[in-house]
Amino acid sequence: MILLKRGVVIANLQDERILEPAYIADRIWRDHKWGDVTITGGIDGNHLPSSQHYRGTALDLRLPSVK
């Protein structure tokens, strides 16, 4: 399952393909029962002024530690 950290904004992404790395990571982590993937940043948060986040072309992911 892909979780969304409270307050994260993923509306206005330029292309839904931006979510593909999250889908791929989620499939791998679920297959190995490593836990849930969390989107921790979208167009919100504090990033450099030139960040791709503000253009809707970047996401931050948190992946559970693999033991």
Secondary structure, 3 states (H helix, E strand, C coil): CEEECCCCCCCCCCCHHHHHHHHHHHHHHHHCCCCCEEEEECCCCCCCCCCHHHHCCCCEEECCCCC
